[in-house]
Amino acid sequence: MYAPFYNDGMQIRTIAFISFLCVVANLAAPSRVAAAEGGGNARDVAAARAVFEANIDAIRHRDRDAYLSYYLHSERLVLGGPESFSTGFDSFAKGAGSQWPDLIEANDIHLTPLQPGLVYGTYRYRVRYGSDEHTGISERLFVSTPQGWKIALTGAIDSPVGTPAPPRALTGATLIDGRGGAPVPDANVILRDGKIDCAGTAAQCPVPDGLDVTNVRGMWIAPGLIDAHVHFSQTGWADGRPDSIDMRATHPYEQVEAELKANPERYGRSYVCSGVTAVYDVGGYAWTLRLHDRFEPNTLVPHVDAAGPLLSTLDHWLNLPAERQFMVLKDEASARDGVRYLASQGAHAVKVWYIVRPPDLTVEASAAAVAAAGDEASKHNLPLIVHATGLAEAKAALRGGATLLVHSVWDQPIDQELLDLLKHNGAILIPTLTVSRGYVRMSRSAVEHTAVSVDDPNGCVDKATLAKLAETSKAPTTVTPEALARRDERTTKLEQLAAANLKALVAAGIPIATGTDAGNPLTLHGPAIYPEMEAMQAAGMTPMQVIVSSTAVAARAMRREKELGTIEKGKDADLVIVGSDPSADIANMRKIRYVVRGGVVRSMEDLHALAAQ
């Protein structure tokens, strides 16, 4: 049993400094045995390290007898407790082995000799019981006895949230740094304090002495993926969008939204499990504006920036009685009022939902209000993001100051005027090639009473979401088979046009960022990134272009390129490590072996256990 959990398997045991003094005093006599035997400092440290490593190995093998054999079988064994400390081997042994961790990592070991026969040590731990993870620092006091070296004091304390991860070296992989250059074989990436300390060839980035090493030879390291278009106010199914299939009879909308607000971490874990280490929430309820601070120090979830409630040209009904996610963009005054509200609430951007539905909602009727929103946003140093799926409204959005279009043009081929406006604004475009197909797939399941196919290669979608998806085949729908066929045909044409427009945008040098519109029906938080990247490749982008769009350009779209998006010294240590070459085929991004968020290296097994709860 891992020492910090020696009693009930879950309660963290802290250690008081007084316990350390007690042991030093009580064990002075045994230490003289080692002095008489001529043991030096180096020999003592080596012996203590051997006991330490064997003790941890016994935990991994769940070998209770071996585990206990390394502790001092004496009433003088000191155990750090939540209030003070306790002593005695027998009470410690009673609880040992009652619950073993599913994972234990012991990193950043430091050992120092105190006097002959006494060695003090610390290490940084990460332990996981199912989906419950703890990280912190553990202390040990090793003493030489006639029966060999033993642990005489043990205790641990969890680290505060945001404590940097222990340093580590990733060695031997092929490095793709996100800037579009040729991959670097046999590379090392050194991680320190949650940042990238060095990235390059083994000669450029030698492994410092004493650093823990993860050998990733035969794998590929890339920056963590960034999904620059998501919605935490939506679930990935119909209950979050009752305007698609109305499930409010069994899934009341207010309850759905309350659950989303209470536990957005479940989707955050799905993102990190899928290799996505940062996301841009470009529209939702005001509580999403708190996600940045809530998620930033937590390495189990991605970085999040959010735009908050949208300014909408359509007075959409999908709101709550006392909360709106759509603020009506009636005129220039309402636009400026809305932007000032968003700025006061800490929004990272202003998002306009530019909906055109003639004869009442025309491009021209809303253009002045959109331009007023852009002007007011610039006064608050906020980017203007616009949902504009038609060529005319996309141009109007750019004339109004938009710097990020979160959909491609879906109604007709793009023209030179649009390209010129994009270049003039230095704007980035997110094509969202796959989101419309999710609506068709969901309707087909409901109409034909067939099960939904879930594209989740690494098992990152949480159980509650999977259970909802399983309800789709029995969901009530007014869509007829004939209407479904027409919708399928329209979506196919839309997809073909969007792909052709993406190819033209890339050829013109317009920066493209990857975004999925996750949260919409069957566009699932996390794994939706894979089909989106693959659709971008199928539209004519090279795999390396897709990688850059999913990392460096997406970070620029979030205005966080100084921290995220590329593997460079000083940037956040957010990485994805895959088993096949994604620069040969972007589908290889599905083959995740490890994800690094804030310097914490987690295997796919860990990620699945943490996400799929």
Buried (B, 14 or more C-beta within 10 A) or exposed (E): BBBBBBBEBEEBBBBBEEBBEBBBEBBEEBBBBBBEEEBEEEBBBBBBBBBBEBBBBBBBEEBBEBBBBBBBBBEBBBBBBEEEBBBEBEBBBEBBBEEBBBBBBBBBBEBEBBBBBBBBBBBBBBBBBEBEBBBBBBBBBBBBBEEEBBBBBBBBBBBEEEBBBBBBBBBBBBBBBBBBEEBBEEBBBBBBEBBBBBBBEEEEBEBEEEBBEBEBEEBBBBBBBBBBBBBBBBBBBBBBBBEBBBBEEEBEBEEBBEBBBEEBBBBBBBBBBBBBBBBBBBBBBBBBBBBBEBBBEBBBBBBBBBBBBBBBBBEBEBBEEEBBBBBBBBBBEBBBBBBBBBBEEEBBBBBBBBBBEEEEBBBEBBBBBBBBBBBBBBEEEBBBBBBBBBBBBBBBBBBBBBBBBBBBBBEEEBEEEBBEBBBEBEBBBBBBBBBBBBBBBBBBBBBEEEEBEBBBBBBBBBEEBBEBBEBBBEBEBEBEEEEBEEBBEEBEEBBEBBBBBBEBBBEBEBBBBBBBBBBBBBBBBBBBBBBBBBBBBBBBBBBBBBBBBBBBBBBBBBBBBEBBBBBBEEBBBBBBBBBBBBBEEBBBBBBBBBBBBBBBBBBBEBBBBBBBE
